[in-house]
Amino acid sequence: TIENVGKAGDRLIRVSSPVALTVELHSMTMDGNLMKMRAIPALDIPAGSKVTLGTGGYHVMMTGLRQPLVAGNKLPLTLTFEKAGTIEVSAQVEAFNASADADASAAGRH
């Protein structure tokens, strides 16, 4: 979850990580039974609000992993905002769950 406690809106314009060759911002929507996932150039973070990234909506897509991701480890991410600049964060790597993954695939998530 990204929270903008400022009085002006901002935009997340880039995400990077040393564990992946590329990291993209994506949006996912359902149009009937059709999942539409698209790379987006930026993510607006309105003033005084929160935007949550996760399955079934806005998320980060990593490709070209340089090492396997291990459940329980922290994943370093660099978030670059139009106004706030660069912020270093970490995300918890969660275990793969086959039944949850099947449910996610059925709902068009990944």
N, C-alpha and C positions, 0 to 999 in steps of 0.2 A: 504494500500500500504506500503510495506517495502522497504526502500531505503538504499542501501549500498553506503555510500560516501567514503569508504576506498579504498585503492589501492590493497587490496587482497579480494578474494571471501570469503564468509562465508556460513554457513548452519544453518537454523532454525531447531533445533533438538527436540524441545519440546514446547508445549503450554499447559498452565494450567489455571484454573479459580476456585475461591472458590465457584462459583454457580453451578458447575457440577462435577459429580463423575469422568467422563473421558472426555478428550478433545484430539482429534486426528487430525492430518493433513491428508487431503484427496486430491486426484486429480479426476477430472471428465472429461471424453472424450466421444465423440460420435463415434460409429463405425457403419455407416449407420443409421438404426433406433434403434440401441442398445446402451443404456447408460452404460458406464463402470465407476463405482466409486470404487476407491481403497484407502485404508489407505496407506500412504507413510511414510517411516521412518524419512525422513528429506526433507527439501526444500532448494535447492541451491539458494543463493543470490549472483550473480556475482558482482565483483568489479565495482563500478561506475554505477550501474543499479538499476532498481526498479522491484519488483515483486508484482503484485496486487492479493489479495485474494478476492473471490466473487463467485457468482453463475456462473456456466458454466466453471469452471476451478479449480484452487487450492482453497481450503476453509478449514475452521475449523469445525469439527463435534463434537458437545457437546451432551453427553448422561447422563442420571441420574441427570437431573436438580434438584437442592435442593430447588428452589423457582421459581415461575412463572417469566418470563421475561416481563417487562412492557415497552411499547413503550415510547420513550423519555428518559428512564433511561440509564445510562452508565454501561457497563459491564466490570469489571476488568479482564484483561488477563496478564499472565506472559509469555513472550517469552524468550526462552533460545536458545542462539546461540553457536555454536561450539567455535568461537573465541571471539565474543563480550560479551559473558556471558549473564546474565539475565537482561531483560529490562521490566519494568512495563508499560503497556499501557491500554487504555480504548477504547471500541467500543460502538457506539451509537446503542441502540436497536430500530429497526424500526417497525412500525405497520404492522400487518398482512393484506394483501390485497388479497381478494379471487380471483379477476380476474387476478391479476398479478401472484398469486400462480398457477392458472390453466394454464396460459401461460408458467410458469416455468416448471410445470409438463410435459406439452406437449413437451418441449424442453429437458426434462431429467434432470432438475435442482431441487434442494430442498432447 
